[in-house]
Amino acid sequence: MIDPVFSKYASPIPLFVKRFSKSPITTENLPKVDIVLITHDHFDHLNKNAIKILSRRGSYFFVPQGVGDHLGDWEIPEKKIEEFTWWQQTKYKNLSLTCVPARHFSGRGIFELVSLLM
């Protein structure tokens, strides 16, 4: 699974960034998900509630450097998180994964939220 967000809003404050359509499934109805790939930490790509539910169900998380701090703050066990720097590679079963750089701002916080509203 990539960037799971199942909430009605993709923002820390409801009403700012509402989904265009209803999520086709709830986190409670998901089948077991072995691995979760997180691309970056924007609110519409990294949802605390979804991450916590997936972690309780046994999911393992592959994340770019820095994103693991958020998961740690949310009490996701360190052994369930693999954090990558650019060009770092790993394998999971038959899947090869490479963390590549992208030109897309990544950051969370009140200052980022305020800048989005202006």
Backbone hydrogen bonds, N-H to C=O, Kabsch-Sander energy under -0.5 kcal/mol:
donor,donor_aa,acceptor,acceptor_aa,energy
3,D,37,L,-2.8
10,A,17,V,-3.2
16,F,13,I,-1.4
19,R,8,K,-2.6
29,N,26,T,-0.9
30,L,27,T,-1.0
34,D,32,K,-0.6
36,V,60,Y,-2.5
37,L,1,M,-3.3
38,I,36,V,-0.5
38,I,62,F,-2.4
39,T,37,L,-0.5
45,H,42,H,-2.2
46,L,42,H,-1.7
47,N,4,P,-0.9
48,K,46,L,-0.6
51,I,47,N,-2.5
52,K,48,K,-2.6
53,I,49,N,-2.2
54,L,50,A,-2.7
55,S,51,I,-2.5
56,R,52,K,-2.2
57,R,53,I,-1.3
58,G,55,S,-1.8
59,S,54,L,-2.6
60,Y,34,D,-2.2
61,F,80,K,-3.5
62,F,36,V,-2.7
63,V,61,F,-0.6
63,V,82,E,-2.7
65,Q,84,F,-2.5
67,V,64,P,-2.0
68,G,64,P,-0.6
69,D,66,G,-0.7
70,H,66,G,-0.6
70,H,67,V,-0.7
71,L,67,V,-1.5
72,G,68,G,-2.6
73,D,69,D,-2.3
74,W,70,H,-1.4
75,E,72,G,-1.7
76,I,71,L,-2.5
80,K,77,P,-2.3
81,I,78,E,-1.7
82,E,61,F,-3.0
83,E,81,I,-0.5
84,F,63,V,-2.3
87,W,99,C,-4.5
88,Q,85,T,-1.9
90,T,97,L,-2.2
92,Y,95,L,-2.9
95,L,92,Y,-2.8
97,L,90,T,-2.9
99,C,88,Q,-2.4
100,V,98,T,-0.7
104,H,102,A,-1.6
113,L,109,G,-2.1
114,V,110,I,-2.7
115,S,111,F,-2.0
116,L,112,E,-1.4
117,L,113,L,-1.3
118,M,114,V,-0.9
